[in-house]
Every structure is written in structure tokens, then in C-alpha cells.
């Protein structure tokens, strides 16, 4: 996997950092524009980007989808703890539920924190009930997301 942690730390210089910031703001920025902004030639910027990709610094280029524009007006955050010996079954079921767009395995009281996009609140309980009926997790705590207060950036 390209973005695995590596034993040898990759060192960024100022231009690498500037390129990452520019791509973070707009991953579709043409290489020619990146080159003009950092004061380099396009082939040199291409080589830097290739090196950043090969070293796992740039893991991919993504599209930022607005779920509200697709009719998903609610986001729920659900915390779960699986029954003993049910981790693989729960993970398989989580992956099969299209409304779950992110799920992290965590330490502490909960084992998983999942993020779901929903068209309305009535969709949440049937999804959670389908998991709990299979006796794959012990309890659920859910929070309804109201708005984003910050977005992680590159400093």
C-alpha cells in the first residue's frame, strides 16, 4: 500500500510544502499553474509530484462531494462496541452499508466510530437495528451532525 508508514521519514522542503498546500486547496490545479506559482518548470514540478506520490506523501487526488446537493441532508455519527469474537462480522456489515461513508476503529469505550449520510432521520434506526439484530455490537450512541466548524488544513 502506497501510504503505509515508512521507517525512513521523507523530508519536505519549502517547495514541496507549497505544492501540497496548493493541491490541498485545489487538487485539479494544472501542473503549469503549479510551476508558475512556485517558480519552477512544469517538468520539475512533475518530478516533485511523482516523488511525493512514490513516497506516500500524496496518497491520491480526490473529489469533495457535497452530500446535501445529492439529497443527504443529515449526517449521523455512531459509536459502537462489538460483541467478543464479532469484530470481522461487524466490519463486513459496516462495509456493506452504503450510508456509512467513514468508519474508524478506535481505542477506549467504543471500538468503532462511523459517519453516515442520511436523507432523513427515519433512515437511521433501521440501519442500526439491522446491525444490532445480528448481535454484532453491544450498544450504540448516536449524534446528529449539525454543521462543520473547521476543516483540517496544511500549515
SEZA-173959 format. One line per 4 residues: their letters; for each residue x, y, z of N, C-alpha, C. Coordinates in nm, 4 decimals. Layout:
N
A> X/Y/Z/X/Y/Z/X/Y/Z  ... $
This chain:
155
XXXX> 0.0845/-0.1177/0.0000/0.0000/0.0000/0.0000/0.0893/0.1244/0.0000  0.0593/0.2203/-0.0839/0.1462/0.3352/-0.1035/0.1540/0.4281/0.0166  0.0504/0.4354/0.0981/0.0534/0.5316/0.2063/0.0804/0.4670/0.3419  0.1429/0.3498/0.3429/0.1821/0.2879/0.4684/0.2885/0.3732/0.5358 $
XXXX> 0.2947/0.3619/0.6699/0.4004/0.4321/0.7407/0.5343/0.3722/0.6999  0.6300/0.4563/0.6834/0.7617/0.4106/0.6400/0.8621/0.4325/0.7529  0.9629/0.3469/0.7565/1.0665/0.3616/0.8584/1.1519/0.4845/0.8294  1.1806/0.5105/0.7027/1.2599/0.6273/0.6657/1.1675/0.7447/0.6427 $
XXXX> 1.1830/0.8468/0.7232/1.0972/0.9642/0.7112/1.1360/1.0436/0.5870  1.0366/1.0866/0.5119/1.0587/1.1651/0.3915/1.0596/1.3117/0.4325  1.1599/1.3853/0.3908/1.1721/1.5261/0.4294/1.1219/1.6163/0.3180  1.0353/1.7086/0.3552/0.9806/1.8058/0.2612/1.0612/1.9339/0.2675 $
XXXX> 1.0831/1.9946/0.1520/1.1420/2.1278/0.1518/1.0293/2.2289/0.1342  1.0631/2.3553/0.1270/0.9632/2.4609/0.1164/0.8780/2.4507/-0.0084  0.9378/2.4097/-0.1195/0.8617/2.3977/-0.2449/0.7643/2.2806/-0.2363  0.8091/2.1680/-0.1790/0.7188/2.0541/-0.1606/0.5977/2.0956/-0.0768 $
XXXX> 0.6238/2.1663/0.0317/0.5160/2.2115/0.1197/0.4216/2.3056/0.0465  0.4774/2.3943/-0.0333/0.3947/2.4878/-0.1104/0.3082/2.4129/-0.2122  0.3643/2.3137/-0.2791/0.2873/2.2338/-0.3743/0.1733/2.1594/-0.3050  0.2012/2.1041/-0.1879/0.0978/2.0330/-0.1134/-0.0150/2.1280/-0.0746 $
XXXX> 0.0196/2.2474/-0.0290/-0.0830/2.3462/0.0077/-0.1685/2.3832/-0.1137  -0.1043/2.4039/-0.2273/-0.1783/2.4390/-0.3492/-0.2722/2.3255/-0.3910  -0.2241/2.2021/-0.3853/-0.3071/2.0884/-0.4227/-0.4171/2.0625/-0.3197  -0.3889/2.0925/-0.1937/-0.4919/2.0773/-0.0915/-0.6081/2.1718/-0.1197 $
XXXX> -0.5759/2.2927/-0.1610/-0.6794/2.3918/-0.1936/-0.7561/2.3540/-0.3194  -0.6851/2.2973/-0.4196/-0.7494/2.2573/-0.5448/-0.6653/2.1478/-0.6097  -0.7084/2.0246/-0.5918/-0.6336/1.9099/-0.6449/-0.6319/1.9070/-0.7970  -0.7159/1.9886/-0.8606/-0.7214/1.9915/-1.0069/-0.6340/2.1026/-1.0666 $
XXXX> -0.5547/2.1677/-0.9855/-0.4679/2.2734/-1.0360/-0.3722/2.2157/-1.1401  -0.3703/2.2732/-1.2604/-0.2788/2.2222/-1.3633/-0.1321/2.2357/-1.3212  -0.0500/2.1424/-1.3650/0.0921/2.1444/-1.3324/0.1554/2.2742/-1.3801  0.1113/2.3251/-1.4956/0.1690/2.4506/-1.5460/0.1435/2.5657/-1.4492 $
XXXX> 0.0238/2.5684/-1.3876/-0.0065/2.6733/-1.2908/0.0724/2.6524/-1.1610  0.0851/2.5281/-1.1180/0.1665/2.4987/-1.0003/0.3097/2.5458/-1.0234  0.3624/2.5166/-1.1423/0.5003/2.5540/-1.1765/0.5183/2.7054/-1.1725  0.4240/2.7790/-1.2317/0.4337/2.9269/-1.2280/0.4319/2.9776/-1.0846 $
XXXX> 0.3449/2.9218/-1.0019/0.3291/2.9695/-0.8641/0.4554/2.9471/-0.7820  0.5203/2.8318/-0.8008/0.6403/2.8021/-0.7212/0.7694/2.8441/-0.7911  0.7582/2.8977/-0.9120/0.8757/2.9467/-0.9841/0.9651/2.8374/-1.0387  0.9041/2.7308/-1.0888/0.9803/2.6196/-1.1462/0.9223/2.5840/-1.2820 $
XXXX> 0.9891/2.4946/-1.3528/0.9361/2.4461/-1.4793/0.8350/2.3345/-1.4518  0.7458/2.3138/-1.5478/0.6450/2.2079/-1.5337/0.7094/2.0692/-1.5185  0.8129/2.0354/-1.5984/0.8755/1.9033/-1.5796/0.9347/1.8847/-1.4389  0.9915/1.9914/-1.3833/1.0475/1.9825/-1.2478/0.9376/1.9596/-1.1449 $
XXXX> 0.8254/2.0289/-1.1625/0.7123/2.0102/-1.0707/0.6563/1.8695/-1.0861  0.6466/1.8204/-1.2096/0.6008/1.6827/-1.2311/0.6886/1.5827/-1.1572  0.8190/1.6018/-1.1625/0.9120/1.5125/-1.0930/0.8908/1.5181/-0.9423  0.8717/1.6381/-0.8893/0.8462/1.6523/-0.7452/0.7170/1.5818/-0.7057 $
XXXX> 0.6115/1.6011/-0.7856/0.4837/1.5375/-0.7554/0.4970/1.3858/-0.7604  0.5692/1.3358/-0.8595/0.5914/1.1917/-0.8709/0.6651/1.1396/-0.7475  0.7664/1.2140/-0.7021/0.8425/1.1736/-0.5837/0.7541/1.1762/-0.4583  0.6693/1.2786/-0.4470/0.5773/1.2875/-0.3331/0.4781/1.1714/-0.3339 $
XXXX> 0.4330/1.1323/-0.4518/0.3419/1.0186/-0.4639/0.4134/0.8876/-0.4291  0.5324/0.8675/-0.4854/0.6072/0.7438/-0.4619/0.6441/0.7255/-0.3159  0.6644/0.8354/-0.2442/0.6997/0.8281/-0.1024/0.5779/0.8300/-0.0110  0.4595/0.8261/-0.0700/0.3384/0.8173/0.0089/0.2925/0.9478/0.0714 $
XXXX> 0.3595/1.0584/0.0390/0.3163/1.1883/0.0927/0.1836/1.2274/0.0293  0.1752/1.2155/-0.1023/0.0481/1.2353/-0.1719/-0.0080/1.0962/-0.1971  -0.1186/1.0658/-0.1284/-0.1773/0.9321/-0.1379/-0.2816/0.9237/-0.2482  -0.3253/1.0370/-0.3006/-0.4255/1.0363/-0.4062/-0.4842/1.1746/-0.4254 $
XXXX> -0.5661/1.1858/-0.5250/-0.6346/1.3105/-0.5571/-0.7834/1.2793/-0.5523  -0.8584/1.3614/-0.4790/-0.9975/1.3273/-0.4538/-1.0932/1.4391/-0.4912  -1.2162/1.3979/-0.5092/-1.3251/1.4917/-0.5335/-1.3969/1.5135/-0.4004  -1.4303/1.6370/-0.3694/-1.5034/1.6700/-0.2479/-1.6509/1.6826/-0.2841 $
XXXX> -1.7296/1.5819/-0.2489/-1.8717/1.5764/-0.2838/-1.9525/1.6474/-0.1751  -2.0505/1.7250/-0.2157/-2.1421/1.7885/-0.1225/-2.2638/1.6975/-0.1072  -2.2763/1.6249/0.0051/-2.3871/1.5308/0.0200/-2.5238/1.5986/0.0174  -2.5324/1.7224/0.0631/-2.6607/1.7935/0.0629/-2.7112/1.8103/-0.0803 $
XXXX> -2.6209/1.8363/-0.1740/-2.6607/1.8519/-0.3145/-2.7183/1.7220/-0.3707  -2.6867/1.6092/-0.3084/-2.7383/1.4794/-0.3513/-2.8597/1.4358/-0.2691  -2.9068/1.5237/-0.1817/-3.0256/1.4944/-0.1026/-2.9992/1.4347/0.0339  -2.8721/1.4208/0.0721/-2.8378/1.3673/0.2039/-2.8231/1.4854/0.2998 $
XXXX> -2.9327/1.5180/0.3674/-2.9397/1.6392/0.4487/-2.8915/1.6207/0.5917  -2.8714/1.4973/0.6340/-2.8270/1.4705/0.7701/-2.7022/1.3841/0.7704  -2.6189/1.4080/0.8715/-2.5068/1.3195/0.8960/-2.5165/1.2754/1.0409  -2.5004/1.1470/1.0639/-2.5014/1.0928/1.1991/-2.3640/1.0338/1.2281 $
XXXX> -2.3233/1.0479/1.3519/-2.2007/0.9859/1.3990/-2.2426/0.8817/1.5011  -2.2035/0.7571/1.4768/-2.2466/0.6458/1.5608/-2.1234/0.5791/1.6201  -2.1285/0.5580/1.7514/-2.0204/0.4875/1.8204/-2.0696/0.3477/1.8555  -1.9848/0.2471/1.8293/-2.0244/0.1079/1.8507/-1.9139/0.0295/1.9210 $
XXXX> -1.9555/-0.0736/1.9910/-1.8633/-0.1709/2.0501/-1.9134/-0.3091/2.0107  -1.8276/-0.3884/1.9482/-1.8729/-0.5190/1.9011/-1.8734/-0.6203/2.0151  -1.9551/-0.7252/1.9978/-1.9523/-0.8369/2.0913/-1.8202/-0.9108/2.0742  -1.7735/-0.9782/2.1789/-1.6488/-1.0550/2.1669/-1.6571/-1.1541/2.0506 $
XXXX> -1.5523/-1.1576/1.9720/-1.5443/-1.2507/1.8602/-1.6238/-1.2097/1.7375  -1.6832/-1.0915/1.7375/-1.7685/-1.0475/1.6259/-1.7066/-0.9335/1.5446  -1.5797/-0.9032/1.5677/-1.5185/-0.7893/1.5013/-1.5230/-0.8026/1.3488  -1.4817/-0.9150/1.2947/-1.4782/-0.9309/1.1491/-1.6183/-0.9261/1.0895 $
XXXX> -1.7157/-0.9849/1.1582/-1.8534/-0.9806/1.1093/-1.9069/-0.8380/1.1088  -1.8799/-0.7636/1.2169/-1.9263/-0.6254/1.2240/-1.8595/-0.5410/1.1158  -1.7294/-0.5580/1.0971/-1.6599/-0.4818/0.9932/-1.7162/-0.5120/0.8550  -1.7479/-0.6375/0.8278/-1.8056/-0.6746/0.6980/-1.9418/-0.6086/0.6795 $
XXXX> -2.0221/-0.6066/0.7850/-2.1536/-0.5447/0.7726/-2.1419/-0.3937/0.7560  -2.0506/-0.3315/0.8279/-2.0284/-0.1869/0.8138/-1.9917/-0.1544/0.6693  -1.9034/-0.2334/0.6111/-1.8610/-0.2092/0.4731/-1.9733/-0.2300/0.3734  -2.0741/-0.3079/0.4091/-2.1851/-0.3363/0.3172/-2.2967/-0.2318/0.3244 $
XXXX> -2.2895/-0.1402/0.4187/-2.3947/-0.0398/0.4352/-2.3518/0.0867/0.3617  -2.4153/0.1213/0.2499/-2.3695/0.2351/0.1693/-2.3819/0.3700/0.2397  -2.4712/0.3814/0.3359/-2.4858/0.5085/0.4076/-2.3672/0.5378/0.4978  -2.2905/0.4353/0.5348/-2.1699/0.4559/0.6161/-2.0571/0.4939/0.5209 $
XXXX> -2.0151/0.6191/0.5301/-1.9135/0.6692/0.4378/-1.7737/0.6694/0.4987  -1.7650/0.6639/0.6312/-1.6371/0.6549/0.7010/-1.6584/0.5739/0.8268  -1.5588/0.4966/0.8639/-1.5654/0.4248/0.9902/-1.4226/0.4028/1.0386  -1.3984/0.4400/1.1629/-1.2656/0.4255/1.2210/-1.2701/0.3297/1.3385 $
XXXX> -1.1703/0.2432/1.3478/-1.1541/0.1573/1.4642/-1.0728/0.2385/1.5646  -1.1244/0.2482/1.6876/-1.0625/0.3341/1.7881/-1.0416/0.2569/1.9174  -0.9650/0.3161/2.0090/-0.9472/0.2586/2.1417/-1.0372/0.3322/2.2395  -1.0574/0.2738/2.3560/-1.1414/0.3360/2.4569/-1.2701/0.2588/2.4746 $
XXXX> -1.3728/0.3273/2.5217/-1.5013/0.2616/2.5470/-1.5667/0.2097/2.4204  -1.5459/0.2790/2.3112/-1.6033/0.2381/2.1831/-1.4961/0.1701/2.0997  -1.5398/0.0869/2.0069/-1.4460/0.0204/1.9160/-1.4487/0.0824/1.7769  -1.5640/0.1398/1.7409/-1.5804/0.1978/1.6079/-1.6549/0.3304/1.6188 $
XXXX> -1.6166/0.4225/1.5345/-1.6911/0.5475/1.5178/-1.7215/0.5577/1.3688  -1.8511/0.5561/1.3368/-1.8945/0.5572/1.1967/-1.9655/0.6881/1.1647  -1.9479/0.7330/1.0417/-2.0147/0.8524/0.9905/-2.1090/0.8074/0.8792  -2.2361/0.8443/0.8939/-2.3383/0.8059/0.7970/-2.4007/0.9306/0.7378 $
XXXX> -2.4318/0.9261/0.6089/-2.5104/1.0320/0.5446/-2.6502/0.9776/0.5218  -2.7505/1.0585/0.5576/-2.8898/1.0158/0.5510/-2.9750/1.1218/0.4838  -3.0796/1.0768/0.4158/-3.1739/1.1715/0.3555/-3.2695/1.2257/0.4602  -3.3043/1.1419/0.5586/-3.3850/1.1906/0.6704/-3.3587/1.1029/0.7922 $
XXXX> -3.3990/1.1507/0.9070/-3.3697/1.0834/1.0336/-3.4319/0.9447/1.0411  -3.5404/0.9222/0.9684/-3.6063/0.7923/0.9688/-3.5218/0.6795/0.9134  -3.4157/0.7099/0.8418/-3.3283/0.6064/0.7857/-3.2310/0.5499/0.8881  -3.2071/0.6225/0.9965/-3.1018/0.5827/1.0896/-3.1365/0.4565/1.1688 $
XXXX> -3.2514/0.4534/1.2341/-3.2839/0.3385/1.3196/-3.2870/0.2060/1.2446  -3.3462/0.1966/1.1251/-3.3415/0.0669/1.0552/-3.1989/0.0186/1.0271  -3.1085/0.1115/0.9966/-2.9691/0.0725/0.9716/-2.9069/0.0183/1.0996  -2.9226/0.0920/1.2081/-2.8645/0.0477/1.3349/-2.9307/-0.0795/1.3859 $
XXXX> -3.0631/-0.0896/1.3671/-3.1335/-0.2113/1.4093/-3.0845/-0.3330/1.3330  -3.0544/-0.3174/1.2047/-3.0070/-0.4318/1.1256/-2.8746/-0.4840/1.1791  -2.7919/-0.3954/1.2306/-2.6635/-0.4382/1.2873/-2.6864/-0.5011/1.4245  -2.7672/-0.4374/1.5083/-2.7861/-0.4891/1.6446/-2.8661/-0.6193/1.6462 $
XXXX> -2.9583/-0.6368/1.5514/-3.0350/-0.7614/1.5456/-2.9456/-0.8809/1.5161  -2.8390/-0.8571/1.4454/-2.7441/-0.9650/1.4160/-2.6499/-0.9883/1.5341  -2.6717/-0.9140/1.6438/-2.5921/-0.9248/1.7670/-2.4430/-0.9097/1.7386  -2.4112/-0.8051/1.6608/-2.2711/-0.7796/1.6285/-2.2121/-0.6672/1.7133 $
XXXX> -2.2980/-0.5867/1.7757/-2.2419/-0.4869/1.8657/-2.3294/-0.4710/1.9877  -2.2682/-0.4211/2.0962/-2.3337/-0.4184/2.2252/-2.4218/-0.2967/2.2479  -2.3809/-0.1846/2.2025/-2.4622/-0.0662/2.2251/-2.4309/0.0365/2.1185  -2.5133/0.1355/2.1131/-2.4873/0.2416/2.0176/-2.5127/0.3753/2.0852 $
XXXX> -2.4363/0.4684/2.0464/-2.4564/0.6068/2.0876/-2.4504/0.6858/1.9585  -2.5493/0.7663/1.9341/-2.5516/0.8388/1.8075/-2.5627/0.9879/1.8319  -2.5022/1.0595/1.7432/-2.5088/1.2050/1.7457/-2.5473/1.2500/1.6063  -2.6348/1.3484/1.5993/-2.6721/1.4051/1.4709/-2.5862/1.5278/1.4477 $
XXXX> -2.5200/1.5290/1.3382/-2.4280/1.6338/1.2983/-2.5087/1.7544/1.2525  -2.4715/1.8724/1.2981/-2.5461/1.9916/1.2582/-2.4705/2.0786/1.1585  -2.3416/2.1017/1.1814/-2.2633/2.1778/1.0847/-2.1153/2.1606/1.1122  -2.0341/2.1823/1.0102/-1.8899/2.1723/1.0221/-1.8354/2.3034/1.0790 $
XXXX> -1.7479/2.2930/1.1785/-1.6907/2.4140/1.2351/-1.5483/2.4389/1.1898  -1.4824/2.3351/1.1382/-1.3466/2.3545/1.0874/-1.3127/2.2441/0.9896  -1.2140/2.2706/0.9080/-1.1619/2.1734/0.8147/-1.0117/2.1679/0.8345  -0.9582/2.0475/0.8421/-0.8139/2.0331/0.8595/-0.7421/2.0883/0.7388 $
XXX> -0.6356/2.1577/0.7618/-0.5582/2.2144/0.6522/-0.4112/2.1808/0.6689  -0.3342/2.2223/0.5756/-0.1909/2.2015/0.5795/-0.1275/2.3342/0.6173  -0.0470/2.3323/0.7216/0.0207/2.4565/0.7638/0.1626/2.4599/0.7163 $
